[in-house]
């Protein structure tokens, strides 16, 4: 099993071409030392499916643990688990550092010929460049500042 310390911090942003098989190159600085690391990808957020959220194993397991601690009788939790389960895929890098994006997820978030990678420190996002551009608003900096205050950064 890969050592969690081998997972880099995901920072910066970059664009990469997507080939006809939906393979896309992962930024070199984001590749784990062990290429066998299995990442988890979801169309995110669940209510609008704007981009692909990519999580390393530790982050994925933490999310699953939070779900597991709740009642199986909770119908809203069942809806959440179905939404995650139906829009999830495991991803591993090929020998040259590419992910093959699942067709259903790439189509859902509008990724075609190009993908934009956006670091989120412990996870990262893969966007359609057009959707990413449309999502950038002046309010983003204000939201980030408010979130930093909320968690006392």
Protein Blocks (a to p, Z undefined) as FASTA:
>chain_A
ZZfklpccdedjddddddfkopacddfklpcfblkbccddddddfklopbccdddfklmm
mmmmmmmmpcfklmklmmmmmmmmmmgccddddfkopacddfklmmmnopakbccdddeh
jaccdddfklmmmmpcfklmmmmmmmmmmnoZZ
